[in-house]
Amino acid sequence: MVIYDLDDTGAQNYLGQMIEGIHCYGAKATVPLYVLTHDQETIPPGPEHTVEPLSDEIVEQLIEEAIKELKIFQDHGYDMTTLQMVQYKGDNSQREGFSVRLCRAIKKALGQDFLIGARISMVDSPAQRQQNSVAYTQEDIIGSAKQWEGLVDILQLMSGSGYMGFGREKGSPPTSLKYAQGIKESGAKIFVAPNGGFGDMDQNESYIKDGKADIIALARPLIADWEWGRKMYEGRGEDVVP
């Protein structure tokens, strides 16, 4: 959402300082990669608004531009990219084929140690998918997860309907957890990170302990309490700002 010139030395200096600050705490830095969004000017008009498969020429152009961009961030110390793979508005087989080619190219160009995350929007039924054409159903995502084994390192699942897990009955699990659990039970060899409404430390611990998820993704709890991670590490859940 922030536009800046990667060729500007000031921007490069800022990125370098930011990554150094992240790495000094032993954390990893990820940069989002948006592919085939509606306002992307480098793509001939039309394909992103249809379910027609993209031509090989356009696919190769997209991949080449993605690799070029990610190499710049890798050179500045980024450890990972998070793909917004929901942007491809083709049917599932087209979308899956494109994402596999893209991830394979990223791993080949940037190395296996450069991690790939994928941020996926989930819905309960094909009928809901008609209203959210970039979303996946449980059946879709299980099939895709198996295709992404060895390519996508972390699969982040978000509810494509409702309010990201908020506003639900107190004590009930967030919506995205059932999608994560379904992938785990399918045997797909991929790390799964449900997102949306995971503010309860004790519940989060139980979800991982019970094998329903590998990682818990969250953002709002960290905004409400910037010491959330430290308090969890120290077992101080009762001190967390909700």
Backbone hydrogen bonds, N-H to C=O, Kabsch-Sander energy under -0.5 kcal/mol:
donor,donor_aa,acceptor,acceptor_aa,energy
3,I,1,M,-0.5
4,Y,2,V,-0.5
6,L,4,Y,-0.7
8,D,5,D,-1.6
12,Q,8,D,-2.2
13,N,9,T,-2.4
14,Y,10,G,-2.1
15,L,11,A,-2.5
16,G,12,Q,-2.4
17,Q,13,N,-2.2
18,M,14,Y,-2.5
19,I,15,L,-2.7
20,E,16,G,-2.1
21,G,17,Q,-2.1
22,I,18,M,-1.9
23,H,19,I,-2.9
24,C,20,E,-1.7
25,Y,22,I,-1.2
26,G,23,H,-2.1
27,A,22,I,-1.5
31,V,80,M,-2.0
33,L,82,T,-2.3
35,V,33,L,-0.5
40,Q,37,T,-1.5
41,E,39,D,-0.6
43,I,40,Q,-0.9
49,H,46,G,-2.1
50,T,47,P,-1.5
59,V,55,S,-2.4
60,E,56,D,-2.7
61,Q,57,E,-1.8
62,L,58,I,-2.7
63,I,59,V,-2.5
64,E,60,E,-2.5
65,E,61,Q,-2.2
66,A,62,L,-2.2
67,I,63,I,-2.6
68,K,64,E,-2.1
69,E,65,E,-2.1
70,L,66,A,-2.6
71,K,67,I,-2.4
72,I,68,K,-1.2
73,F,69,E,-1.5
74,Q,70,L,-2.8
75,D,71,K,-2.4
76,H,72,I,-0.9
77,G,74,Q,-1.9
78,Y,73,F,-2.3
79,D,29,A,-1.9
80,M,29,A,-1.3
81,T,115,L,-2.0
82,T,31,V,-1.7
83,L,81,T,-0.6
83,L,117,G,-3.3
84,Q,33,L,-2.2
85,M,83,L,-1.3
86,V,119,R,-0.6
87,Q,84,Q,-1.7
88,Y,85,M,-1.1
89,K,87,Q,-0.6
91,D,51,V,-0.5
95,R,91,D,-2.7
96,E,92,N,-2.9
97,G,93,S,-2.3
98,F,94,Q,-2.2
99,S,95,R,-2.4
100,V,96,E,-2.3
101,R,97,G,-1.9
102,L,98,F,-2.4
103,C,99,S,-2.7
104,R,100,V,-2.4
105,A,101,R,-2.0
106,I,102,L,-2.1
107,K,103,C,-2.5
108,K,104,R,-2.0
109,A,105,A,-2.4
110,L,106,I,-2.9
111,G,107,K,-1.6
114,F,111,G,-1.3
115,L,79,D,-2.0
115,L,113,D,-0.9
117,G,81,T,-3.1
118,A,154,I,-2.3
119,R,83,L,-2.6
120,I,118,A,-0.6
120,I,156,Q,-3.3
122,M,158,M,-3.3
123,V,136,Y,-2.6
129,R,125,S,-1.7
130,Q,126,P,-1.2
131,Q,127,A,-0.6
131,Q,128,Q,-0.8
132,N,128,Q,-1.0
135,A,132,N,-2.3
136,Y,121,S,-2.5
141,I,137,T,-2.6
142,I,138,Q,-1.9
143,G,139,E,-1.7
144,S,140,D,-2.4
145,A,141,I,-2.8
146,K,142,I,-1.5
147,Q,143,G,-1.2
148,W,144,S,-1.8
149,E,146,K,-0.7
150,G,189,K,-0.5
151,L,148,W,-2.5
152,V,148,W,-2.5
153,D,116,I,-2.5
153,D,151,L,-0.6
154,I,116,I,-1.7
155,L,191,F,-3.2
156,Q,118,A,-3.2
156,Q,154,I,-0.7
157,L,155,L,-0.6
157,L,193,A,-1.6
158,M,120,I,-2.6
159,S,195,N,-0.5
160,G,122,M,-4.4
166,F,163,Y,-2.5
168,R,165,G,-0.5
172,S,169,E,-2.0
177,L,174,P,-1.4
178,K,174,P,-0.5
178,K,175,T,-1.0
179,Y,175,T,-0.6
180,A,176,S,-1.9
181,Q,177,L,-2.8
182,G,178,K,-1.8
183,I,179,Y,-1.8
184,K,180,A,-2.4
185,E,181,Q,-2.5
186,S,182,G,-1.1
187,G,183,I,-0.7
187,G,184,K,-1.0
188,A,183,I,-1.0
190,I,188,A,-1.6
191,F,153,D,-1.2
193,A,155,L,-3.1
195,N,157,L,-2.2
196,G,217,A,-0.7
199,G,197,G,-1.2
201,M,199,G,-0.7
204,N,200,D,-2.4
205,E,201,M,-2.3
206,S,202,D,-1.9
207,Y,203,Q,-2.4
208,I,204,N,-1.7
209,K,205,E,-2.6
210,D,206,S,-2.6
211,G,208,I,-1.4
212,K,207,Y,-2.4
213,A,207,Y,-0.9
214,D,192,V,-2.0
215,I,192,V,-2.0
217,A,194,P,-2.3
217,A,215,I,-0.5
222,L,219,A,-0.8
223,I,219,A,-1.3
224,A,220,R,-2.6
225,D,221,P,-1.9
228,W,225,D,-2.0
231,K,227,E,-2.8
232,M,228,W,-2.2
233,Y,229,G,-2.3
234,E,230,R,-2.0
235,G,232,M,-1.3
236,R,231,K,-3.6
239,D,236,R,-1.9
240,V,237,G,-1.3
